[in-house]
């Protein structure tokens, strides 16, 4: 017996930001895992059958976002498209932009977080920490606005390590608001990290596909306090 998808066909289709013959780009809601994993909990993948749009099979994930992160997520519509996307993501030809609202402030108005990251297993699960034994990880950051004891950052990861932005921000003394793993969070708060945009050079003969996602409702108050006017 198949599980009921966490979003209806209409709800997931309303989140499509871009669609062509190769790819779909959707606006992932915060708090929903992209795939079930060992827990078999409801996931975004359960909704993909509603995104076939006439093709014989549902699309598949070209990359991943943390369950608590919202925003731009790319899907390949068929195996050939997925292979192409895989090469682009592995070759670092994709430009990803994130927005975060963090507690405190980073060390400068703009710069680079450049610390190796290591995934470690703990009794309660796993997490990621800064370690010389880890894999290289680089994140460019820029301050866009400031509020009371908070900062609105634009972040461009140059590598794709697990929890990279969250760990880099925490290590710099400015954890992402509501980060339960690397900062602090009230019970009803959602992570203030948003996959804002992506640039995909899919074809040598055409301009890259550029997609942005509006920030989620749960970040609107903090963004406004940092100077966001709601028109970008």
Secondary structure, DSSP 8 states (H G I E B T S, - for coil): -----SS-HHHHHTTEEEE-SSEEEEEE-TT--SS-GGGT---GGGGGGGG-TTSSS--EESS---TT-EEEEEEESSHHHHHHHHHHHHTT--EEEEEEEEES--SSSEEEEE--EEEEEETTEEEEEE-TTSB--EEEEEEEEEETTEEEEEEEESS--TTHHHHHHHHTT--BTT-TTTS---TT----EEEEEEEE---TTS--EEEE----HHHHHHHHHTT--S--
